Amino acid sequence: MTQSTRNKLNHPDNRSALHTSYRAIFMTKDGEAVLNHLASIGYVNDATYVPGDTHETAHREGMRRIVISILRFIDKSPQELLNLQQENINE
């Protein structure tokens, strides 16, 4: 991605539209199911550190970062996602 593309994506007008798009996708029942799956495989509520393996630690932290980024766009915290997962288990 070029610096120009990054600047366009980070422009406040585009960020607002992107925020709206994320919410439109992930605030649906299907979107929540996908987000729960991503959180479960993305180490959101698990440790990312792997003793003696810096590459795997970085890999896991990168996966986690993606899900955390999505959560920020839809104004949810990792704890809210964990609570939602617990509710689904209890149903």
Number of C-alpha atoms within 10 A of each C-alpha: 5 6 8 9 10 10 11 12 15 13 11 11 11 13 14 14 12 15 16 13 14 18 17 12 15 18 14 11 10 11 15 16 15 14 20 19 12 16 23 16 15 22 18 23 14 12 11 18 15 12 8 8 9 11 11 14 16 14 14 20 17 15 18 22 15 14 21 18 12 17 20 13 18 17 12 13 13 15 11 12 18 16 12 14 17 11 10 11 8 7 5
